[in-house]
Amino acid sequence: MGWQTTSTCSKPQKPVTQTTLSHAYKKLCEDLQSSISTWSGFSYLATVMVKWSAEGEEPSRGRRGWALLLLVPLVAVGLFTLIVETTSLLGPPGDKLLGLHRAIGLTWRHRFSYYLSPDEVVPDEDLLHLSLLHEVCITDTNTSVPWQFGSPGNQAVGGTANNSHVLMHKNDKDLLQKLRQCPSVDVYLPHNMHTNGYCEDAVAFVKYLESRLLPGWILETKFFDTDLGREVDYFDLCPKTPMLFLDHHWGGVTVSPRWPKEKPIYMVPNIEIVELTPMHYWGVDAVLCKTNECYDRVTKWYEQEGNPRNAKVFYTKHTSTDPGLFVRKRLGEYAVADKDFSEIKMLHTAGISTTKGTREVLECWTYTAGLPPLDVYIDRKPFYRLFPASYKLKIARSLSPVSIHLGMMNRMNYSKVVADASFIVNPSYSEGYGHIINQARASGAVVITNDVPPMNEMIIANESGILVSVKREKHPMVVLGGKYKGEHGLKGFGGLVAAFESSDVCQAVHRLMWLTTPGDRAEMGLNARRQYHSDTKYFASAMQEVREYAKK
């Protein structure tokens, strides 16, 4: 507990009568009650005991009265300590039953540090830069976004960028001049793929590769070059600049007659998706793997099936925007709620996805009593795909408290919901990376997710979160999934899909409730934040390595 109180009682010198004992006990209760709001009450108790013992004498009935005098306060202190520690161990049930951790000021904040050292964290300006790039990626899908937009030194008070002139639009008079400034690597993202997840991926590469995000129209536009006296296009301007594609979203660009043969192709795969084929892996010059699982599988696949273009495989790790920092920069330093690891409240966000384990999470809560409150955020379409309309009645009769929020939130509201959460349950069936998990880590939340890669790379059991026990299944349509039904599938690897029941989710939640203290949970959240920042720094370093490779 970090504190210890000892006392030595001297032999009493005067008899202790029943009246004296009664008066002493009453005085003890009054004084202890007045000081019980802090731990100093225990030290005060020891002082009072020493004082009384110095004034007393051996009672005529021997040790009986003196033993009683000692017994009453010691029992009181023992019971009080037991109650406080039981409250801490019980979590929400203990909080609701006793509420003593608040009454005496024993929240985790007073006992545990929740701050990382300056050398551990990524600077706020860099994290805000990611958020500003992501914001424009989502809101303006036809804009070409260079890394300079909103970069450190180009940020205004209120968390905005002050250099929007660097963005590239179709009607810009200086578009040709902007476009001819070729970076080490260009990043391509079709306008119809500017989702939250793909924008998270894209802007991370744009920032740390010092690159730019290119929409399709830029590759199709002709410009008149007055110096050359003829029309040119992107491929004339940057014929040897590698282009980075996310998954299979190549948009037919590489098969265009205008694609230069010497222009390298880089790919960032989410290895669990069925759309990626052997031709994608054979058709690139570099693969950037966000997870160790990806690196191991891609490397082994090339060994098994051949590597005709001698593609380089990079293990880069990855990063995401920090929702808490974005909210604080826009709404003020105190706009994000303090973490409360004493009273458990769970958050589950699925967005437009049906693969986040929403069914198992809700069935756990609806059929199990005594679980903490749960808030679920999911769009209407995936919700009604997962559940019949009658399921709302089941939720209304849930044995544990559940609140369903249907529809998509705007970015600020979503960021605040995630940033405010202290506990997030996100047992996805599979992930290519897991931006929701990483944003929870950035916010310092305790995460419950599945014990399958890459989720168990990001969350270490009992160190930065709780892992749900699952069975790993092999998907027959995934090239690197271990059981591909077509030719050229990866062999000798386990599955990438988590199979589990609602009872497995409940078991993980119960482990969090019953086997951890608020201090344990605070430490998990701190470890999660530390790993988020560490991974971001690793990613930045890896991108420098990719840039150097691209220049060769």
C-alpha positions in Angstrom: 0.0 0.0 0.0 3.0 2.3 0.3 2.4 3.2 4.0 3.1 1.5 7.3 2.2 2.4 10.9 3.8 0.9 14.0 3.4 1.7 17.6 4.6 0.5 21.0 2.3 0.8 24.0 4.0 1.2 27.4 2.8 -0.5 30.5 -0.2 1.4 32.0 0.4 3.1 35.3 -3.2 3.7 36.6 -6.3 1.5 36.8 -8.7 1.8 33.8 -12.2 1.9 35.0 -15.3 1.1 32.9 -16.2 4.8 32.8 -12.7 5.7 31.7 -12.9 3.0 29.0 -16.3 4.2 27.7 -15.1 7.8 27.6 -11.9 6.8 25.9 -13.7 4.8 23.2 -16.1 7.7 22.5 -13.2 10.1 22.2 -11.4 7.6 19.9 -14.4 7.4 17.6 -14.9 11.1 17.4 -11.2 11.8 16.7 -10.8 9.0 14.2 -14.0 10.1 12.3 -12.6 13.6 12.1 -9.4 12.5 10.5 -10.6 9.5 8.5 -10.7 11.4 5.2 -6.9 10.9 4.9 -4.5 8.1 5.8 -3.2 10.2 8.7 -6.1 8.9 10.7 -4.1 5.7 11.3 -1.1 7.6 12.6 -3.4 9.6 14.8 -4.8 6.4 16.2 -1.3 5.2 17.2 -0.6 8.5 18.9 -3.8 8.4 21.0 -3.0 4.8 22.0 0.5 5.7 23.2 -0.9 8.7 25.1 -3.5 6.6 26.9 -1.2 3.8 27.7 1.2 6.3 29.3 -1.5 7.6 31.6 -3.0 4.3 32.7 -2.0 1.8 35.4 -2.5 -2.0 35.7 -6.1 -2.7 36.4 -7.0 -4.7 39.5 -8.5 -7.5 37.4 -5.2 -8.1 35.7 -4.8 -7.8 31.9 -8.5 -8.0 31.1 -9.3 -4.3 30.9 -6.1 -3.4 29.2 -6.7 -6.1 26.5 -10.2 -4.7 25.9 -8.8 -1.2 25.5 -6.3 -2.5 22.8 -8.8 -4.7 21.1 -11.5 -2.1 20.2 -9.3 0.3 18.2 -7.3 -2.5 16.6 -10.4 -4.3 15.4 -11.8 -1.0 14.1 -8.6 -0.3 12.1 -8.5 -3.9 10.8 -12.1 -3.8 9.7 -11.7 -0.5 8.1 -8.6 -1.6 6.1 -10.3 -4.8 5.1 -13.3 -2.9 3.8 -11.2 -0.4 1.8 -9.2 -3.2 0.2 -12.3 -5.3 -0.5 -13.8 -2.3 -2.2 -10.8 -1.9 -4.4 -10.8 -5.6 -5.4 -14.5 -5.8 -6.0 -14.5 -3.0 -8.6 -18.0 -1.7 -9.6 -19.9 -3.9 -7.1 -17.8 -2.8 -4.3 -17.9 0.8 -5.4 -21.7 0.8 -5.5 -22.0 -1.0 -2.2 -19.5 0.9 -0.1 -18.3 4.0 -2.0 -15.5 4.3 0.5 -12.7 4.9 -2.0 -14.2 8.3 -2.7 -15.1 9.1 0.9 -11.5 8.8 2.0 -9.9 10.1 -1.2 -8.3 6.7 -2.1 -8.8 7.0 -5.9 -6.0 5.5 -8.0 -4.9 9.0 -9.0 -3.6 9.6 -5.5 -1.5 6.4 -5.4 -0.2 5.9 -8.9 1.5 8.1 -11.5 -0.2 8.3 -14.8 2.3 10.4 -16.7 5.0 9.4 -19.1 8.4 11.0 -19.0 9.1 13.6 -21.8 11.5 11.4 -23.6 8.9 8.6 -23.9 6.2 10.6 -25.7 5.8 11.8 -29.2 5.5 15.6 -29.2 2.0 17.0 -29.3 2.7 18.9 -32.5 3.4 15.7 -34.3 0.2 14.0 -33.0 -1.9 17.0 -33.9 -0.3 16.9 -37.4 -1.6 13.4 -37.9 -5.1 14.5 -36.8 -5.1 17.5 -39.2 -4.0 15.3 -42.1 -6.7 12.8 -41.2 -9.4 15.5 -41.0 -8.8 16.8 -44.5 -8.5 13.2 -45.8 -12.0 12.5 -44.5 -13.7 15.8 -45.4 -12.2 16.5 -48.8 -11.8 13.3 -50.8 -10.7 15.0 -54.0 -7.9 17.1 -52.5 -4.3 16.1 -52.8 -2.7 16.4 -49.3 1.1 17.0 -48.9 2.8 16.2 -45.6 3.5 19.9 -45.0 -0.2 20.6 -44.3 -0.6 21.2 -40.6 3.0 20.1 -39.8 4.8 21.4 -36.7 5.3 25.1 -37.2 2.1 25.4 -39.3 -0.5 25.0 -36.6 -2.7 27.7 -35.2 -4.2 28.2 -31.8 -7.4 26.0 -31.6 -5.8 23.0 -33.2 -6.1 24.0 -36.9 -3.6 24.3 -39.8 -2.5 27.7 -41.0 -1.1 26.7 -44.3 -4.1 25.4 -46.3 -2.5 27.0 -49.4 -0.3 23.9 -49.8 -3.3 21.6 -50.5 -3.7 20.7 -54.2 -7.0 21.3 -56.0 -8.0 20.9 -59.6 -8.4 24.6 -60.2 -5.1 25.6 -58.6 -3.1 27.9 -60.9 0.2 26.6 -59.6 -0.8 22.9 -59.6 1.9 22.0 -62.1 4.6 23.6 -59.9 3.3 21.8 -56.8 3.0 18.4 -58.5 6.5 18.4 -60.0 8.0 18.4 -56.4 8.3 14.7 -56.3 8.8 13.1 -52.8 10.7 10.0 -52.0 7.4 8.0 -52.2 3.9 9.0 -53.3 0.8 7.6 -51.6 -2.3 6.7 -53.7 -5.8 6.5 -52.3 -8.9 6.5 -54.5 -11.5 9.1 -53.6 -14.1 6.3 -52.7 -11.7 4.8 -50.1 -11.4 7.8 -47.8 -12.9 5.9 -44.8 -11.7 6.4 -41.2 -9.5 3.4 -41.3 -7.9 3.9 -44.7 -7.4 7.6 -43.9 -5.7 6.6 -40.7 -3.3 4.4 -42.7 -2.7 6.8 -45.5 -1.9 9.9 -43.4 0.5 8.1 -41.2 2.5 7.2 -44.3 2.1 10.7 -45.8 3.5 12.3 -42.6 6.4 10.1 -41.8 7.4 9.4 -45.4 7.2 13.2 -46.0 5.0 12.3 -48.9 1.6 13.4 -50.3 -1.8 11.8 -50.8 -2.8 11.5 -54.4 -6.3 11.1 -55.7 -7.1 9.5 -59.0 -7.7 12.7 -60.9 -4.2 13.9 -60.5 -2.9 10.9 -62.4 -5.3 11.6 -65.3 -4.9 15.4 -65.6 -2.8 16.9 -68.4 -0.9 20.1 -67.8 0.7 22.5 -70.3 4.4 23.0 -69.5 5.5 26.3 -70.9 9.1 25.4 -70.5 8.7 22.3 -72.6 6.1 23.7 -74.9 3.9 20.6 -74.6 1.4 18.8 -72.3 2.7 16.7 -69.5 1.1 14.5 -66.8 2.1 13.1 -63.4 3.9 10.2 -64.9 6.1 12.6 -66.9 6.9 14.6 -63.8 7.6 11.7 -61.4 8.4 8.6 -63.5 10.7 6.9 -61.0 9.0 7.9 -57.7 7.6 4.7 -56.0 3.9 4.7 -55.4 2.5 3.2 -52.2 -0.9 1.4 -52.4 -3.1 0.3 -49.5 -4.2 -3.3 -49.9 -5.7 -4.1 -53.4 -6.9 -0.5 -54.0 -4.7 0.1 -57.0 -7.5 1.5 -59.1 -6.1 0.0 -62.3 -3.3 2.6 -62.1 -0.4 0.2 -62.6 -1.9 -1.3 -65.8 -2.4 2.1 -67.4 -0.5 2.6 -70.6 1.0 5.7 -69.0 2.5 3.7 -66.1 6.4 3.8 -66.5 8.0 0.4 -66.4 10.7 1.7 -64.0 8.3 3.1 -61.5 8.4 1.0 -58.3 5.2 -0.3 -56.7 5.0 -0.5 -52.9 2.1 -2.1 -51.0 0.7 -2.0 -47.4 -1.4 -5.2 -46.9 -4.0 -6.1 -44.4 -3.1 -9.7 -44.7 -6.5 -11.0 -43.4 -8.6 -9.7 -46.3 -9.8 -12.0 -49.0 -9.3 -9.5 -51.8 -5.5 -9.8 -51.9 -4.3 -12.5 -54.3 -0.9 -14.0 -55.1 -0.6 -11.6 -58.0 -0.7 -8.6 -55.7 2.3 -9.9 -53.7 4.2 -10.9 -56.9 3.5 -7.5 -58.5 5.2 -5.3 -56.0 8.8 -4.1 -55.3 8.3 -3.6 -51.5 5.8 -4.7 -48.8 5.4 -2.6 -45.7 4.1 -4.7 -42.8 2.4 -3.0 -39.9 2.6 -6.1 -37.7 5.1 -8.8 -36.9 2.5 -11.4 -38.0 2.4 -9.8 -41.4 6.2 -9.7 -41.7 6.6 -13.3 -40.8 3.9 -14.5 -43.2 4.9 -12.4 -46.2 8.5 -13.3 -45.7 7.7 -17.0 -45.5 5.3 -16.8 -48.5 8.0 -15.4 -50.7 10.3 -18.2 -49.6 7.6 -20.8 -50.5 6.2 -19.3 -53.7 9.0 -17.2 -55.1 9.8 -13.5 -55.3 10.1 -12.6 -59.0 10.6 -8.8 -58.4 12.9 -9.3 -55.4 10.5 -7.4 -53.2 11.8 -6.0 -50.0 9.7 -6.7 -46.9 9.8 -4.1 -44.1 8.5 -4.5 -40.6 7.4 -0.9 -39.8 4.8 -1.2 -37.0 2.2 1.6 -37.4 0.4 4.4 -35.7 -3.0 6.2 -35.4 -4.3 9.6 -34.4 -4.6 10.3 -30.7 -8.3 11.2 -30.1 -7.6 12.7 -26.7 -5.0 15.2 -27.9 -7.3 16.2 -30.9 -10.2 17.0 -28.5 -8.0 18.9 -26.1 -6.5 21.0 -28.9 -9.9 21.8 -30.3 -12.1 22.1 -27.2 -9.7 22.9 -24.4 -7.3 21.2 -22.1 -10.0 20.0 -19.7 -12.5 18.8 -22.4 -11.4 15.2 -21.9 -12.6 13.4 -18.7 -10.1 12.1 -16.2 -9.6 8.4 -16.3 -11.5 6.5 -13.6 -10.2 3.0 -13.1 -12.3 2.5 -9.9 -15.7 2.5 -11.4 -15.7 0.3 -14.5 -17.8 1.5 -17.5 -17.3 -0.3 -20.8 -17.3 1.1 -24.4 -17.7 -0.9 -27.6 -17.4 0.9 -31.0 -18.1 -0.9 -34.2 -18.9 1.9 -36.6 -19.8 0.4 -40.0 -18.3 -3.0 -39.3 -20.0 -6.3 -38.4 -16.7 -7.9 -37.5 -15.9 -6.3 -34.2 -17.5 -9.0 -32.0 -20.6 -6.9 -31.4 -22.9 -9.9 -31.3 -20.8 -11.7 -28.7 -20.4 -8.5 -26.6 -24.1 -7.8 -26.5 -25.1 -11.4 -25.8 -22.7 -11.4 -22.9 -24.3 -8.4 -21.3 -27.9 -9.3 -22.0 -27.6 -12.8 -20.5 -25.3 -12.0 -17.6 -26.1 -10.1 -14.4 -23.7 -7.9 -12.5 -21.6 -6.6 -15.4 -20.7 -2.9 -15.5 -22.6 -0.4 -17.8 -21.9 -0.8 -21.5 -22.2 1.8 -24.2 -22.3 0.4 -27.8 -21.8 2.7 -30.8 -22.6 1.2 -34.2 -24.2 2.3 -37.5 -27.8 1.3 -38.2 -27.0 -0.9 -41.2 -24.5 -3.3 -39.6 -26.6 -3.4 -36.4 -29.7 -4.6 -38.3 -27.5 -7.0 -40.3 -26.4 -8.6 -37.0 -29.6 -8.4 -35.1 -33.3 -8.8 -35.9 -35.6 -5.8 -35.0 -36.9 -7.8 -32.0 -33.5 -7.8 -30.4 -34.1 -4.3 -29.1 -36.7 -5.8 -26.7 -34.0 -8.3 -25.5 -31.7 -5.4 -24.9 -34.4 -3.5 -22.9 -34.6 -6.6 -20.6 -30.8 -7.0 -20.4 -29.6 -8.5 -17.1 -26.7 -5.9 -17.2 -27.0 -2.2 -18.2 -26.6 -1.6 -22.0 -27.0 1.6 -24.0 -27.1 1.3 -27.8 -26.2 4.4 -29.9 -27.2 3.8 -33.6 -25.8 6.0 -36.4 -22.4 7.5 -37.2 -20.9 10.2 -35.1 -19.0 13.2 -36.4 -15.2 13.0 -35.9 -15.1 15.3 -32.8 -17.9 13.4 -31.0 -16.2 10.0 -31.8 -12.9 11.3 -30.6 -14.4 12.5 -27.4 -16.2 9.2 -26.7 -13.0 7.2 -27.2 -10.8 9.7 -25.3 -13.2 9.8 -22.3 -13.4 6.0 -22.0 -11.4 4.2 -19.4 -12.3 0.7 -20.6 -12.9 -0.5 -24.1 -14.0 -4.0 -25.2 -13.2 -4.7 -28.9 -13.0 -8.4 -29.6 -12.7 -8.3 -33.4 -12.8 -11.5 -35.4 -9.7 -10.4 -37.3 -7.8 -7.2 -37.9 -5.1 -6.0 -40.3 -3.9 -3.6 -37.6 -6.7 -2.3 -35.3 -6.9 1.5 -35.2 -9.7 1.4 -32.5 -7.4 -0.6 -30.3 -4.5 1.8 -31.0 -6.6 4.9 -30.3 -7.6 3.3 -27.0 -4.0 2.8 -26.2 -3.2 6.4 -27.1 -6.0 7.5 -24.7 -4.6 5.3 -21.9 -7.7 3.0 -21.7 -7.7 -0.6 -20.6 -8.6 -2.7 -23.6 -10.3 -6.1 -23.8 -9.6 -7.8 -27.1 -9.0 -11.2 -28.6 -6.0 -13.4 -28.1 -5.1 -13.6 -31.8 -2.7 -11.6 -34.0 -2.3 -8.8 -34.4 -4.5 -7.8 -31.4 -2.3 -9.7 -29.0 0.7 -7.9 -30.4 -0.8 -4.6 -29.5 -2.3 -5.7 -26.1 -0.1 -7.8 -23.8 -2.2 -9.9 -21.4 -2.4 -8.4 -18.0 0.2 -5.7 -18.8 -1.8 -3.4 -21.1 -5.2 -5.1 -21.2 -7.1 -8.3 -21.0 -7.2 -11.0 -23.7 -10.3 -13.0 -24.6 -9.6 -16.7 -25.0 -10.3 -17.8 -28.6 -9.8 -20.6 -31.1 -7.9 -19.6 -34.2 -9.5 -20.6 -37.5 -8.1 -20.6 -41.0 -10.1 -18.8 -43.7 -10.0 -20.6 -47.1 -10.1 -17.4 -49.1 -7.1 -15.7 -47.5 -3.8 -16.2 -49.3 -1.8 -15.9 -46.1 -4.4 -17.5 -43.8 -2.9 -20.9 -43.6 -5.6 -22.8 -45.6 -6.0 -21.1 -48.9 -8.2 -23.1 -51.2 -6.5 -21.8 -54.3 -2.9 -22.3 -55.5 0.0 -20.6 -53.9 -1.4 -20.2 -50.4 0.8 -19.9 -47.4 1.5 -23.2 -45.7 2.5 -24.0 -42.1 0.8 -21.2 -40.3 -2.2 -21.0 -38.0 -5.4 -19.1 -38.6 -6.0 -15.4 -38.4 -9.7 -15.5 -37.5 -10.9 -15.6 -33.9 -13.7 -18.0 -33.0 -15.3 -17.4 -29.6 -18.5 -17.3 -27.6 -20.2 -14.6 -25.5 -19.2 -16.6 -22.5 -15.5 -16.0 -23.4 -16.1 -12.3 -23.4 -17.9 -12.5 -20.1 -15.0 -14.4 -18.6 -12.5 -11.7 -19.7 -14.7 -9.0 -18.2 -15.0 -10.9 -15.0 -11.2 -11.2 -14.8 -11.0 -7.5 -15.1 -13.6 -6.9 -12.4 -12.5 -9.5 -9.9 -8.8 -10.0 -10.4 -7.6 -6.4 -10.8 -7.5 -3.4 -8.5 -7.9 0.2 -9.7 -4.1 0.4 -9.4 -3.6 -2.6 -11.7 -5.9 -1.0 -14.2 -4.2 2.4 -14.1 -0.9 0.6 -14.7 -2.4 -1.2 -17.7 -3.6 2.1 -19.1 -0.2 3.6 -18.6 1.6 0.7 -20.3 -0.8 1.0 -23.2 -0.1 4.7 -23.7 3.7 4.0 -23.4 3.5 1.3 -26.1 1.5 3.6 -28.4 4.2 6.3 -28.2 7.0 3.7 -28.5 5.4 2.2 -31.6 4.9 5.6 -33.2 8.6 6.4 -32.7 9.5 3.0 -34.2 7.2 3.7 -37.2 8.8 7.1 -37.8 12.3 5.5 -37.8 11.1 2.7 -40.2 9.7 5.3 -42.6 13.1 7.0 -42.7 14.5 3.6 -43.7 11.9 3.2 -46.4 12.8 6.7 -47.8 16.4 5.8 -47.9 15.6 2.5 -49.7 13.4 4.4 -52.2 16.3 6.7 -53.2 18.5 3.9 -54.2 
